[in-house]
Amino acid sequence: MITPRLKCIIENTNGKRIADIGTDHAYIPIYLIENKLSDYVIASDIRKGPAKIAVSNISEHNLSDKIEVRIGGGLSVLKENEADTIIIAGMGGQLISEIIDADIQLAKKCRLILQPMNAQYELRKYLIKNGFTITNEDIAVEGFKVYNILNAENGHQSKFETDIEYHLPKYLINHKYYNQLYEKKHREFSKVIHGLENSKHTDTKKLQLYKNWLKELENYESK
């Protein structure tokens, strides 16, 4: 089933040979091939269970000659120049950073479509610090859930002017779902602050950091 999150990932994806890392049930690869958005897809998962389901789904759609399922972690399943575009979606931003870092030279030869479930701040910092440029960013909404989809590739990008921009980049302000993302970040910061203030052993440094972020965030007025 193609949800709004998956649809947004697909809309940001193009390439003749695509690798879907952490494919789960192979919904994205199947859609890409059936809609002639790619010639060939490598669908990988570190778990045997989801990989088995992916193989079954691909077979049901008669696409076994166009989609290859591999079991393994991260980009280790890929050979050099095997893919021009890599999708890494549905996992934490920190894990995505680690996956890229483990095979960074291979990653720099591809276009990256990244959809972190959390730690977007850390992922943006990692990309910019390690020689990637964020070429585009999109937002998907499913009910109360808000997702960021980042496009990145090899290239220099200057650091953001302020730290808060790694949480809420200015270039997203005109996006149709900007308000939803703004409210998500506001709730996130407020929840952390509330938790720290009610903790028996408060991390005062972290508390002050989040209070500063919340104050800066509130300067980004919703549209």
N, CA and C of each residue as an Amber inpcrd file, in Angstrom:
protein
   669
   0.8400000  -1.1950000   0.0000000   0.0000000   0.0000000   0.0000000
   0.8770000   1.2480000   0.0000000   0.5910000   2.1560000  -0.9260000
   1.3700000   3.3850000  -1.0210000   0.7210000   4.4740000  -0.1720000
   1.2950000   4.7360000   0.9800000   0.8100000   5.7630000   1.8980000
   1.3330000   7.1330000   1.4520000   0.8190000   8.2370000   2.0270000
   1.3510000   9.5650000   1.6880000   2.8580000   9.6810000   1.8980000
   3.3810000   9.0200000   2.9420000   4.8220000   9.0470000   3.1940000
   5.5840000   8.3830000   2.0490000   5.1540000   7.1830000   1.6780000
   5.8140000   6.4620000   0.5870000   5.6510000   7.2010000  -0.7370000
   4.4720000   7.7760000  -0.9610000   4.2220000   8.5180000  -2.1950000
   5.1710000   9.7110000  -2.3190000   5.4120000  10.3930000  -1.2160000
   6.3180000  11.5430000  -1.2340000   7.7500000  11.1010000  -1.5320000
   8.1570000   9.9600000  -0.9680000   9.4860000   9.4090000  -1.2670000
   9.5950000   9.1140000  -2.7540000   8.5770000   8.4850000  -3.3060000
   8.5580000   8.1370000  -4.7270000   8.6230000   9.3850000  -5.5960000
   7.8720000  10.4090000  -5.2330000   7.8460000  11.6490000  -6.0160000
   9.2030000  12.3490000  -6.0370000  10.0390000  12.0390000  -5.0530000
  11.3780000  12.6350000  -4.9950000  12.4470000  11.7200000  -5.5870000
  12.0200000  10.5950000  -6.1420000  12.9590000   9.5900000  -6.6320000
  12.9480000   9.4910000  -8.1460000  14.1200000   9.4910000  -8.7460000
  14.2350000   9.1550000 -10.1660000  15.6250000   8.5830000 -10.4100000
  15.7000000   7.6320000 -11.2850000  16.9760000   6.9950000 -11.5910000
  16.7490000   5.7060000 -12.3440000  17.7020000   5.3310000 -13.1670000
  17.5700000   4.1000000 -13.9440000  17.7860000   2.8690000 -13.0770000
  18.7300000   2.9750000 -12.1320000  19.0240000   1.8470000 -11.2390000
  18.9830000   2.3660000  -9.8030000  17.9920000   1.9170000  -9.0770000
  17.7260000   2.4320000  -7.7370000  17.9190000   1.3400000  -6.6970000
  18.4740000   1.7030000  -5.5580000  18.5980000   0.7830000  -4.4250000
  17.6970000   1.2800000  -3.3000000  16.8390000   0.4030000  -2.8090000
  15.9510000   0.7290000  -1.6900000  16.4580000  -0.0180000  -0.4640000
  17.1450000   0.7220000   0.4070000  17.7820000   0.1210000   1.5820000
  16.7820000   0.0740000   2.7340000  16.5300000  -1.1320000   3.2560000
  15.5080000  -1.2940000   4.2840000  14.1410000  -1.3230000   3.6280000
  14.0130000  -2.1160000   2.5800000  12.8240000  -2.0870000   1.7130000
  11.5490000  -2.5600000   2.3810000  11.6840000  -3.3760000   3.4370000
  10.5290000  -3.9500000   4.1170000   9.7290000  -4.8180000   3.1450000
   8.5480000  -4.4000000   2.7070000   7.7150000  -5.2430000   1.8460000
   7.8690000  -4.9450000   0.3620000   8.8220000  -4.0950000   0.0160000
   9.1370000  -3.7580000  -1.3850000   8.0240000  -2.9800000  -2.0920000
   7.2490000  -2.2320000  -1.3250000   6.1790000  -1.4410000  -1.9370000
   6.7350000  -0.3780000  -2.8900000   7.7980000   0.3040000  -2.4690000
   8.3770000   1.3530000  -3.3130000   8.9770000   0.7700000  -4.5950000
   9.8260000  -0.2640000  -4.5220000  10.3630000  -0.8410000  -5.7530000
   9.2800000  -1.2930000  -6.7390000   8.2430000  -1.9270000  -6.2340000
   7.1620000  -2.3920000  -7.1040000   6.5020000  -1.2200000  -7.8170000
   6.2310000  -0.1580000  -7.0700000   5.5970000   1.0250000  -7.6600000
   6.5110000   1.6660000  -8.7040000   7.7910000   1.7610000  -8.3880000
   8.7390000   2.3930000  -9.3130000   8.7960000   1.6560000 -10.6520000
   8.8180000   0.3240000 -10.5940000   8.9060000  -0.4650000 -11.8280000
   7.5810000  -0.4600000 -12.5810000   6.4930000  -0.6550000 -11.8550000
   5.1860000  -0.7130000 -12.5250000   4.8310000   0.6070000 -13.2090000
   5.3150000   1.7070000 -12.6640000   5.0160000   3.0200000 -13.2400000
   6.1530000   3.5530000 -14.1080000   7.0670000   2.6450000 -14.4510000
   8.1710000   2.9640000 -15.3720000   9.0050000   4.1780000 -14.9080000
   9.1960000   4.2510000 -13.5980000  10.0240000   5.3150000 -13.0250000
  11.4670000   4.8670000 -12.8480000  11.7140000   3.5930000 -13.0600000
  13.0630000   3.0480000 -12.9620000  13.1460000   1.7900000 -13.8150000
  14.3610000   1.4790000 -14.2630000  14.5710000   0.2670000 -15.0630000
  14.8150000  -0.9640000 -14.1980000  15.4550000  -0.7460000 -13.0330000
  15.8550000  -1.8770000 -12.1970000  16.0140000  -1.3960000 -10.7550000
  15.5780000  -2.2060000  -9.8080000  15.6720000  -1.8290000  -8.3960000
  16.2820000  -2.9730000  -7.5900000  17.2340000  -2.6240000  -6.7470000
  17.7800000  -3.5600000  -5.7610000  17.0870000  -3.2480000  -4.4400000
  16.3550000  -4.2040000  -3.9120000  15.6170000  -4.0230000  -2.6670000
  16.3060000  -4.8390000  -1.5720000  16.7690000  -4.1580000  -0.5390000
  17.5100000  -4.8850000   0.5050000  16.8740000  -4.6900000   1.8730000
  17.0940000  -5.6740000   2.7230000  16.6690000  -5.5620000   4.1110000
  17.6150000  -6.4060000   4.9550000  17.8810000  -5.9510000   6.1490000
  18.7980000  -6.6720000   7.0320000  18.1250000  -7.8810000   7.6740000
  16.7930000  -7.8980000   7.6430000  16.0280000  -8.9810000   8.2760000
  15.5030000  -9.9560000   7.2260000  15.5910000 -11.2440000   7.5330000
  15.1460000 -12.2700000   6.5920000  13.6350000 -12.2670000   6.4090000
  12.8930000 -11.9830000   7.4820000  11.4300000 -11.9960000   7.4140000
  10.8810000 -11.0160000   6.3830000  11.1940000  -9.7140000   6.5240000
  10.7320000  -8.7390000   5.5370000  11.2430000  -9.0250000   4.1290000
  12.4800000  -9.5260000   4.0250000  13.0280000  -9.8500000   2.7030000
  12.2080000 -10.9570000   2.0400000  11.7870000 -11.9290000   2.8360000
  10.9730000 -13.0310000   2.3080000   9.6250000 -12.5120000   1.8140000
   9.0310000 -11.5940000   2.5860000   7.7490000 -11.0030000   2.1820000
   7.9380000 -10.1710000   0.9170000   9.0560000  -9.4540000   0.8380000
   9.3620000  -8.6480000  -0.3470000   9.4460000  -9.5350000  -1.5850000
  10.1350000 -10.6630000  -1.4650000  10.2650000 -11.6060000  -2.5910000
   8.8890000 -12.0790000  -3.0390000   8.0210000 -12.3900000  -2.0670000
   6.6740000 -12.8650000  -2.3770000   5.8590000 -11.7920000  -3.0940000
   5.9310000 -10.5460000  -2.5910000   5.1800000  -9.4440000  -3.2110000
   5.6590000  -9.1720000  -4.6340000   6.9620000  -9.2050000  -4.8110000
   7.5520000  -8.9630000  -6.1380000   7.1170000 -10.0600000  -7.1120000
   7.1190000 -11.2960000  -6.6370000   6.7150000 -12.4320000  -7.4660000
   5.2530000 -12.3190000  -7.8870000   4.4070000 -11.8940000  -6.9500000
   2.9780000 -11.7390000  -7.2410000   2.7370000 -10.7130000  -8.3480000
   3.6280000  -9.7260000  -8.4470000   3.5010000  -8.6890000  -9.4760000
   4.3070000  -9.0260000 -10.7370000   4.8570000 -10.2340000 -10.7560000
   5.6470000 -10.7000000 -11.9110000   6.7900000  -9.7420000 -12.2550000
   7.5060000  -9.3070000 -11.2150000   8.5820000  -8.3320000 -11.4170000
   9.9450000  -8.8550000 -10.9470000  10.0700000 -10.1760000 -10.8240000
  11.3190000 -10.7540000 -10.3220000  12.5090000 -10.4830000 -11.2350000
  12.2370000 -10.1870000 -12.5020000  13.3270000  -9.8860000 -13.4350000
  13.7490000  -8.4280000 -13.3790000  12.9620000  -7.6020000 -12.6460000
  13.2380000  -6.1620000 -12.5690000  13.6170000  -5.6990000 -11.1590000
  13.3070000  -6.5210000 -10.1690000  13.6150000  -6.1810000  -8.7720000
  14.3500000  -7.3380000  -8.1230000  15.5200000  -7.0560000  -7.6060000
  16.3420000  -8.0850000  -6.9500000  16.3740000  -7.8290000  -5.4530000
  16.0680000  -8.8380000  -4.6740000  16.0690000  -8.7120000  -3.2180000
  17.3880000  -9.2490000  -2.6560000  18.0020000  -8.4480000  -1.7810000
  19.2410000  -8.8600000  -1.1200000  19.1020000  -8.6910000   0.3860000
  19.7240000  -9.5880000   1.1270000  19.7150000  -9.5160000   2.5880000
  21.0720000  -9.0160000   3.0620000  21.0570000  -7.9550000   3.8560000
  22.3090000  -7.4030000   4.3690000  22.0820000  -6.0340000   4.9710000
  23.0940000  -5.5480000   5.6740000  22.9890000  -4.2680000   6.3480000
  23.5020000  -3.1090000   5.5170000  22.7400000  -2.0280000   5.5170000
  23.1800000  -0.7880000   4.8950000  23.5640000  -0.9040000   3.4400000
  24.6240000  -0.1730000   3.0770000  25.0760000  -0.1410000   1.6890000
  26.0380000  -1.2720000   1.3470000  26.2750000  -2.1580000   2.3210000
  27.1810000  -3.2920000   2.0830000  26.6320000  -4.2430000   1.0250000
  25.3360000  -4.1530000   0.7590000  24.7080000  -5.0380000  -0.2320000
  24.9870000  -4.5740000  -1.6630000  25.5540000  -3.3780000  -1.8110000
  25.7670000  -2.7990000  -3.1290000  27.2230000  -2.8730000  -3.5690000
  27.4060000  -3.0780000  -4.8650000  28.7240000  -2.9670000  -5.4670000
  28.8640000  -1.5680000  -6.0560000  30.0850000  -1.1620000  -6.2980000
  30.3280000   0.1720000  -6.8450000  29.6620000   0.3150000  -8.2100000
  29.0230000   1.4650000  -8.4220000  28.3510000   1.8160000  -9.6840000
  27.1560000   0.9220000 -10.0070000  26.6220000   0.2360000  -8.9960000
  25.4670000  -0.6310000  -9.2200000  24.1570000   0.1430000  -9.1910000
  24.1780000   1.2950000  -8.5360000  22.9720000   2.1140000  -8.4300000
  23.3350000   3.5880000  -8.6330000  22.4070000   4.3350000  -9.2160000
  22.6230000   5.7850000  -9.3460000  21.8460000   6.5630000  -8.2940000
  20.8610000   5.8990000  -7.6790000  20.0270000   6.5310000  -6.6520000
  19.8300000   5.5540000  -5.5050000  19.9410000   6.0560000  -4.2690000
  19.7740000   5.2150000  -3.0860000  18.6840000   5.8040000  -2.2040000
  17.7070000   4.9810000  -1.8610000  16.6570000   5.3660000  -0.9140000
  16.9770000   4.7300000   0.4330000  17.0070000   5.5560000   1.4870000
  17.1370000   5.0390000   2.8530000  16.0090000   5.6790000   3.6480000
  14.9820000   4.9220000   3.9310000  13.7740000   5.4930000   4.5290000
  13.2400000   4.6310000   5.6630000  12.4550000   5.2760000   6.5410000
  11.7570000   4.5470000   7.5900000  12.6060000   4.1290000   8.7640000
  13.7370000   4.8060000   8.9520000  14.5870000   4.5140000  10.1150000
  15.0990000   5.8260000  10.7070000  15.7340000   5.7420000  11.8500000
  16.1830000   6.9510000  12.5420000  17.2750000   7.6960000  11.8020000
  17.3140000   8.9980000  11.9940000  18.3080000   9.8330000  11.3330000
  19.7290000   9.4800000  11.7200000  19.9340000   9.0680000  12.9660000
  21.2650000   8.6840000  13.4060000  21.7250000   7.4140000  12.6940000
  20.8200000   6.4490000  12.5570000  21.1410000   5.2090000  11.8590000
  21.4150000   5.4840000  10.3790000  20.6370000   6.3610000   9.7610000
  20.8790000   6.7280000   8.3640000  22.2730000   7.3170000   8.2030000
  22.6600000   8.1930000   9.1400000  24.0060000   8.7860000   9.1090000
  25.0770000   7.7040000   9.1900000  24.8640000   6.7140000  10.0700000
  25.8380000   5.6320000  10.2470000  25.9270000   4.7590000   8.9950000
  24.7980000   4.5090000   8.3600000  24.7810000   3.7150000   7.1320000
  25.5670000   4.4170000   6.0300000  25.3440000   5.7060000   5.8680000
  26.0790000   6.4840000   4.8580000  27.5640000   6.5010000   5.1840000
  27.8780000   6.7400000   6.4540000  29.2720000   6.8900000   6.8690000
  30.0750000   5.6050000   6.6730000  29.4080000   4.4620000   6.8250000
  30.0990000   3.1760000   6.6870000  30.5630000   2.9270000   5.2530000
  29.8900000   3.5420000   4.2720000  30.2550000   3.3850000   2.8600000
  30.1480000   4.7360000   2.1620000  30.8220000   5.7300000   2.7280000
  30.6120000   7.1080000   2.2940000  31.0520000   7.3560000   0.8520000
  32.1080000   6.7030000   0.4010000  32.5620000   6.9250000  -0.9790000
  31.5460000   6.3870000  -1.9780000  30.9440000   5.2540000  -1.6740000
  29.8860000   4.7230000  -2.5340000  28.6850000   5.6630000  -2.5220000
  28.3260000   6.1490000  -1.3240000  27.1730000   7.0500000  -1.1900000
  27.3630000   8.3380000  -1.9750000  28.5990000   8.8230000  -2.0150000
  28.8640000  10.1040000  -2.6990000  28.7660000   9.9920000  -4.2200000
  28.7170000   8.7670000  -4.7160000  28.5760000   8.5840000  -6.1670000
  27.1080000   8.4580000  -6.5810000  26.2120000   8.5570000  -5.6020000
  24.7840000   8.3780000  -5.8700000  23.9750000   9.5760000  -5.3760000
  22.7670000   9.6460000  -5.8760000  21.7940000  10.5930000  -5.3530000
  21.0980000   9.9060000  -4.1880000  20.9480000  10.5970000  -3.0650000
  20.3700000  10.0050000  -1.8640000  18.9750000  10.5610000  -1.5940000
  18.0330000   9.6700000  -1.3430000  16.6870000  10.0460000  -0.9290000
  16.5240000   9.5210000   0.4930000  16.4660000  10.4150000   1.4670000
  16.5140000  10.0320000   2.8690000  15.2240000  10.4500000   3.5880000
  14.6520000   9.5200000   4.3250000  13.4390000   9.8360000   5.0850000
  13.6360000   9.3570000   6.5210000  14.1790000  10.2410000   7.3640000
  14.4130000   9.8870000   8.7660000  13.1310000   9.9570000   9.5900000
  12.9620000   8.9980000  10.4890000  11.7960000   8.9900000  11.3750000
  12.0100000   9.9270000  12.5680000  13.2640000  10.2200000  12.8510000
  13.6090000  11.1370000  13.9390000  15.0200000  11.6620000  13.6720000
  15.5520000  12.4640000  14.5900000  16.9340000  12.9670000  14.5040000
  17.2380000  13.6420000  13.1630000  16.2690000  14.4060000  12.6640000
  16.5000000  15.1560000  11.4270000  17.6110000  16.1880000  11.6220000
  17.6540000  16.7740000  12.8020000  18.6900000  17.7520000  13.1590000
  20.0800000  17.1450000  12.9850000  20.2710000  15.9610000  13.5730000
  21.5740000  15.2970000  13.5030000  21.9150000  14.8770000  12.0730000
  20.9120000  14.4330000  11.3160000  21.1610000  14.0020000   9.9440000
  21.5880000  15.1740000   9.0610000  20.8960000  16.3060000   9.1710000
  21.2910000  17.4760000   8.3750000  22.7040000  17.9090000   8.7360000
  23.0280000  17.8920000  10.0190000  24.3800000  18.2700000  10.4450000
  25.4190000  17.3200000   9.8710000  25.1120000  16.0230000   9.9080000
  26.0470000  15.0310000   9.3800000  26.2970000  15.2630000   7.8990000
  25.2400000  15.4340000   7.1380000  25.3710000  15.5900000   5.6900000
  26.2370000  16.7840000   5.3270000  25.9430000  17.9200000   5.9290000
  26.6670000  19.1520000   5.5910000  28.1300000  19.0710000   6.0510000
  28.3560000  18.4640000   7.2050000  29.7170000  18.3570000   7.7320000
  30.5740000  17.4060000   6.9040000  29.9340000  16.4130000   6.2580000
  30.6900000  15.3500000   5.5970000  30.6600000  15.4100000   4.0730000
  30.4690000  16.5920000   3.5350000  30.6360000  16.7820000   2.0960000
  29.4390000  16.4690000   1.2380000  28.2260000  16.5670000   1.8140000
  27.0080000  16.4100000   1.0280000  26.2750000  17.7400000   0.9760000
  25.5120000  17.9300000  -0.0690000  24.6490000  19.1040000  -0.1540000
  23.2010000  18.6350000  -0.2070000  22.3450000  19.2920000   0.5300000
  20.9180000  18.9750000   0.5110000  20.3120000  19.7510000  -0.6520000
  19.9610000  19.0520000  -1.7150000  19.5070000  19.7090000  -2.9410000
  18.0200000  20.0400000  -2.9130000  17.2650000  19.3110000  -2.0990000
  15.8280000  19.5640000  -1.9970000  15.3090000  18.8830000  -0.7410000
  14.2070000  19.3890000  -0.2340000  13.6010000  18.7610000   0.9290000
  12.0870000  18.8730000   0.8120000  11.3960000  17.8040000   1.1780000
   9.9470000  17.7500000   1.0590000   9.3430000  17.3320000   2.3990000
   8.0300000  17.4810000   2.5290000   7.3250000  17.1150000   3.7520000
   6.1120000  16.2790000   3.3860000   5.8960000  15.1970000   4.1290000
   4.6980000  14.3700000   3.9590000   3.9360000  14.3440000   5.2800000
   2.6250000  14.2660000   5.1880000   1.7740000  14.2380000   6.3900000
   0.8220000  13.0530000   6.3170000   0.7670000  12.2880000   7.3940000
  -0.1860000  11.1900000   7.5380000  -0.8770000  11.3560000   8.8790000
  -2.0860000  11.8910000   8.8760000  -2.7800000  12.1450000  10.1290000
  -2.0220000  13.1750000  10.9510000  -1.5890000  12.7650000  12.1520000
  -0.8220000  13.6680000  13.0080000   0.6940000  13.5050000  12.8260000
   1.0920000  12.5900000  11.9610000   2.5140000  12.3350000  11.7520000
   3.0540000  13.1880000  10.5970000   4.2310000  13.7580000  10.8270000
   4.8640000  14.6300000   9.8300000   6.2540000  14.0780000   9.5250000
   6.5670000  13.9460000   8.2430000   7.8240000  13.3350000   7.8280000
   8.6120000  14.2760000   6.9130000   9.9390000  14.2580000   7.0730000
  10.8380000  14.9940000   6.1850000  11.4520000  14.0350000   5.1790000
  11.5230000  14.4510000   3.9240000  12.2050000  13.6850000   2.8770000
  13.3100000  14.5700000   2.3220000  14.5710000  14.1370000   2.4950000
  15.7240000  14.9230000   2.0680000  16.3570000  14.3320000   0.8160000
  16.6750000  15.1950000  -0.1350000  17.4630000  14.8160000  -1.3020000
  18.8810000  15.3280000  -1.0790000  19.8690000  14.4700000  -1.2080000
  21.2510000  14.8950000  -0.9760000  22.1820000  14.2480000  -1.9870000
  23.2880000  14.9120000  -2.2390000  24.3010000  14.3530000  -3.1330000
  25.6550000  14.9520000  -2.7820000  26.6980000  14.4050000  -3.3780000
  28.0570000  14.8790000  -3.1330000  28.1710000  16.3490000  -3.5200000
  28.7610000  17.1530000  -2.6410000  28.9380000  18.5670000  -2.9490000
  29.0200000  19.4090000  -1.6890000  29.6190000  20.5760000  -1.8250000
  29.7960000  21.4520000  -0.6570000  28.5330000  22.2530000  -0.3850000
  28.1470000  22.3120000   0.8730000  27.0610000  23.1820000   1.3070000
  27.5150000  23.9360000   2.5370000  27.2950000  25.2310000   2.5390000
  27.6580000  26.0420000   3.6950000  26.7920000  25.6670000   4.8980000
  27.3410000  25.8320000   6.0750000  26.5830000  25.5720000   7.2940000
  25.4010000  26.5320000   7.3710000  24.3270000  26.0820000   8.0340000
  23.1920000  26.9720000   8.2540000  23.6190000  28.1160000   9.1650000
  22.9640000  29.2450000   9.0180000  23.3400000  30.4460000   9.7730000
  23.1030000  30.2870000  11.2660000  22.0370000  29.5980000  11.6420000
  21.7270000  29.4010000  13.0600000  21.4720000  27.9260000  13.3360000
  21.6620000  27.5220000  14.5690000  21.5160000  26.1180000  14.9450000
  20.0840000  25.6250000  14.7640000  19.1080000  26.4990000  15.0130000
  17.7050000  26.0970000  14.9150000  17.3360000  25.6800000  13.5030000
  18.0580000  26.1830000  12.4980000  17.7530000  25.8460000  11.1090000
  18.0130000  24.3760000  10.7920000  18.8420000  23.7200000  11.5890000
  19.0480000  22.2850000  11.3950000  17.7960000  21.4990000  11.8300000
  16.9580000  22.1390000  12.6440000  15.6680000  21.5670000  13.0190000
  14.5790000  21.9700000  12.0280000  14.5980000  23.2320000  11.6370000
  13.5410000  23.7740000  10.7810000  14.1720000  24.7170000   9.7520000
  14.6720000  24.1660000   8.6460000  15.3440000  24.9920000   7.6370000
  14.4220000  26.0590000   7.0490000  14.9830000  27.2340000   6.8100000
  14.2010000  28.3430000   6.2680000  13.6090000  28.0280000   4.9080000
  14.2920000  27.1710000   4.1400000  13.8090000  26.8980000   2.7860000
  12.4860000  26.1260000   2.7570000  12.0190000  25.6680000   3.9280000
  10.7480000  24.9530000   3.9770000   9.5570000  25.8660000   4.2780000
   9.8070000  27.1270000   4.5260000   8.7540000  28.0200000   5.0330000
   7.5680000  28.1680000   4.0900000   7.7830000  27.9910000   2.7940000
   6.6830000  28.1260000   1.8390000   6.0410000  26.7860000   1.4550000
   6.4700000  25.7240000   2.1050000   5.8890000  24.4120000   1.8200000
   4.4580000  24.3640000   2.3590000   3.5910000  23.6430000   1.6560000
   2.1780000  23.5830000   2.0670000   1.9870000  22.9380000   3.4370000
   2.9560000  22.1260000   3.8640000   2.8540000  21.4840000   5.1660000
   3.8000000  22.1030000   6.2070000   4.2260000  23.3200000   5.9450000
   5.1480000  23.9790000   6.8820000   4.5380000  24.1070000   8.2770000
   3.2710000  24.5180000   8.3430000   2.6300000  24.7070000   9.6480000
   2.6410000  23.4230000  10.4710000   2.3530000  22.3070000   9.8020000
   2.3390000  21.0250000  10.5060000   3.7270000  20.6700000  11.0380000
   4.7650000  20.9640000  10.2500000   6.1250000  20.6860000  10.7010000
   6.5100000  21.6010000  11.8570000   6.1270000  22.8660000  11.7410000
   6.4010000  23.8330000  12.8140000   5.7610000  23.3670000  14.1240000
   4.4950000  22.9780000  14.0640000   3.7930000  22.5390000  15.2670000
   4.4090000  21.2680000  15.8380000   4.8750000  20.3810000  14.9590000
   5.5350000  19.1540000  15.4140000   6.7870000  19.4940000  16.2180000
   7.6120000  20.3840000  15.6840000   8.8470000  20.7650000  16.3810000
   8.5280000  21.4800000  17.6930000   7.4970000  22.3050000  17.6960000
   7.1110000  23.0200000  18.9170000   6.6900000  22.0190000  19.9960000
   5.8780000  21.0360000  19.6110000   5.4520000  19.9970000  20.5690000
   6.6510000  19.2030000  21.0730000   7.5500000  18.8760000  20.1480000
   8.7320000  18.0820000  20.4970000   9.5930000  18.8010000  21.5300000
   9.8920000  20.0720000  21.2890000  10.7170000  20.8380000  22.2200000
  10.0120000  20.9940000  23.5680000   8.7220000  21.3140000  23.5370000
   7.9630000  21.5320000  24.7710000   7.9120000  20.2640000  25.6130000
   7.7690000  19.1080000  24.9510000   7.7120000  17.8260000  25.6580000
   9.0380000  17.5270000  26.3490000  10.1530000  17.7800000  25.6550000
  11.4770000  17.5370000  26.2430000  11.6890000  18.4530000  27.4390000
  11.3340000  19.7160000  27.2910000  11.4980000  20.6860000  28.3830000
  10.6730000  20.2730000  29.5940000   9.4180000  19.8820000  29.3590000
   8.5420000  19.4490000  30.4560000   9.1370000  18.2360000  31.1720000
   9.6480000  17.2820000  30.3940000  10.2400000  16.0900000  30.9890000
  11.4700000  16.3980000  31.8230000  12.3180000  17.2740000  31.3110000
  13.5370000  17.6440000  32.0350000  13.2210000  18.4270000  33.3040000
  12.2340000  19.3100000  33.2220000  11.8640000  20.1220000  34.3930000
  11.2660000  19.2690000  35.5050000  10.6990000  18.1200000  35.1440000
  10.0800000  17.2590000  36.1420000  10.9370000  16.0520000  36.5000000
  12.1700000  16.0620000  36.0270000  13.0930000  14.9740000  36.3290000
  13.7590000  15.1980000  37.6800000  14.0250000  14.1040000  38.3970000
  14.7130000  14.2130000  39.6870000  16.1640000  14.6390000  39.5100000
  16.7460000  14.2550000  38.3930000  18.1400000  14.6070000  38.1210000
  18.1910000  15.3600000  36.7900000  17.8350000  16.6170000  36.8140000
  17.7070000  17.4300000  35.6120000  19.0570000  17.6990000  34.9560000
  19.1200000  17.4820000  33.6680000  20.2820000  17.8470000  32.8620000
  20.1230000  19.3220000  32.5160000  20.7040000  20.1870000  33.3400000
  20.4850000  21.6310000  33.1900000  21.0130000  22.1810000  31.8610000
  22.0990000  21.6020000  31.3800000  22.6660000  22.0440000  30.1130000
  21.7090000  21.7340000  28.9550000  21.1730000  20.5110000  28.9610000
  20.2230000  20.1030000  27.9170000  18.9330000  20.9090000  28.0300000
  18.4810000  21.1570000  29.2620000  17.2630000  21.9310000  29.4800000
  17.4060000  23.3380000  28.9060000  18.5210000  23.9720000  29.1710000
  18.7400000  25.3260000  28.6640000  18.8320000  25.3410000  27.1450000
  19.4610000  24.2910000  26.5760000  19.5760000  24.1970000  25.1230000
  18.1930000  24.1400000  24.4840000  17.3170000  23.3000000  25.0190000
  15.9700000  23.1660000  24.4520000  15.1370000  24.4230000  24.6760000
  15.3510000  25.0850000  25.7900000  14.6420000  26.3480000  26.0240000
  15.0850000  27.4030000  25.0120000  16.3680000  27.4240000  24.7200000
  16.8830000  28.3650000  23.7120000  16.3200000  28.0340000  22.3320000
  16.2870000  26.7220000  22.0070000  15.7300000  26.3040000  20.7100000
  14.2590000  26.6880000  20.6040000  13.5120000  26.4930000  21.6880000
  12.0810000  26.8210000  21.6580000  11.8740000  28.3210000  21.4650000
  12.6910000  29.1090000  22.1260000  12.5960000  30.5720000  21.9780000
  12.9110000  30.9830000  20.5430000  13.9580000  30.3810000  19.9530000
  14.3140000  30.6750000  18.5600000  13.2240000  30.1970000  17.6070000
  12.6730000  29.0110000  17.9030000  11.6260000  28.4550000  17.0560000
  10.4220000  29.3820000  16.9780000  10.0950000  29.9810000  18.0760000
   8.9110000  30.8400000  18.1290000   9.0770000  32.1090000  17.3060000
  10.2990000  32.3790000  16.8620000  10.5180000  33.4830000  15.9300000
  10.1240000  33.1070000  14.5000000  10.0010000  31.7900000  14.2720000
   9.5710000  31.2770000  12.9610000   8.0400000  31.1960000  12.9710000
   7.3990000  32.2800000  12.7790000   5.9410000  32.3010000  12.8680000
   5.3110000  31.4380000  11.8030000   4.2590000  30.7240000  12.1810000
   3.5170000  29.9290000  11.1940000   2.8540000  30.8520000  10.1970000
   2.6670000  30.3400000   8.9900000   2.0340000  31.1330000   7.9450000
   0.5430000  31.2910000   8.2360000
